[in-house]
Amino acid sequence: MTALARLLASENNTSDLLAYLIELDATPLVAVLGLPPGTYAASREVRTGGRRSRLDLVVHREGSREPVAVLEVKGAAGEHGDQLARYAEWAPSAKLFYCTLDGTATAAPAPWQPLSLVALFGAWHGSSHVYAAWLADEIAGVLGPWNQEADGVIGASTGPYVANLVTRRTAAEVGGVAGSTTPGMPMLVVFRPHPGGGADARIGVDVRCNNLNNPAESWLFRPFVQVGTWADPTPAAKLAVQPLAAALQDALTWPAIRQVVTDPGVLNPGGNDGLRNPPGGTQPVFYDDRGVRLATQFKVDVTRVTRFDLAAMITAVLDHLEAATTVGVPAVTTGE
């Protein structure tokens, strides 16, 4: 990875470089942000109240501190809680831009507008400031290929944000939700109603990146049954999910999964057909997420797959699980 690429791997550094370009030549902001003609400046890490509430970049007219535009730069990390809503309240009359590598609309909750970092830095391509134009072109030359890598072989990627783009784009294609695991690894989850399991029972697949520092390391592919919500794992939900998962065990394990995916060679079921052996245990059991999501687990060889392959596998497995459930299964609810 080049020195510039290492700089751009940090959201703070990316924001600093953008602020520097604005110092050199603020004119491109008018076109790329749709601002009225005028002379503009930008401030970094602007506090909005709390100690940790700081806006990445605030644009204002020279000689004024009134914000006319606010830019949040996000390569990998998501926002926390109501952070974006609080920022919007702080600058109610400013234009709000949520800047990600590819500028996907799904990543920008209203009233924030999506903006591609490639397009944003590319605005300085024709800058009258020679150095600003050169630096912007160099930055766009790094970010552009990262954006393209998200549609290629996952394990061959070099960009630090590619795994996040893969999960976001795949989730959008299959009707899922992209997020992150507790350790901060990108993941996506897709749900469908369990046809015979009650209103709060679902079947699904989640896919997880294992190591952002090693793009070629295997990802996890986890078909599951879930009752209730992960955020609220009630005792009733934990009891209700067990018979549903047991009824689908054959469909969730390797002999069945290998029959429904196009290339089973990219999946590794481990020694127990996708189940796990607990320490000291004698019988394989499901992987357990807070007691309400019971899953099997397969390693995905991401040196052989793209996000399109992931989407196809997710859809095939969901179709298979949906077909394997029967309306005749007694409805099991959490009693809530």
Secondary structure, DSSP 4 states (H G I P E B T S, - for coil): --HHHHHHTSHHHHHHHHHHHHHH--THHHHHHTPPSS-EEEEEEEE-SSTT-EEEEEEEETT---EEEEEEE-SS----TTHHHHHHHHSTTSEEEEEESS--GGGS-TTPEEEEHHHHHHTTTT-SSHHHHHHHHHHHHHHHHHHHHTTS-GGG---TTHHHHHHHHHHHHHT-EEEE-TTS-EEEEEEEE-TTS-TTEEEEEEEE---TT-TTSPEEEEEEEEESBTTB--HHHHHHHHHHHHHTHHHHSHHHHHHHSS-GGGEE-GGGTT-B--TT-SS-B-EEETTTEEE--EEE-TTS--HHHHHHHHHHHHHHHHHHS-TTSPP-----
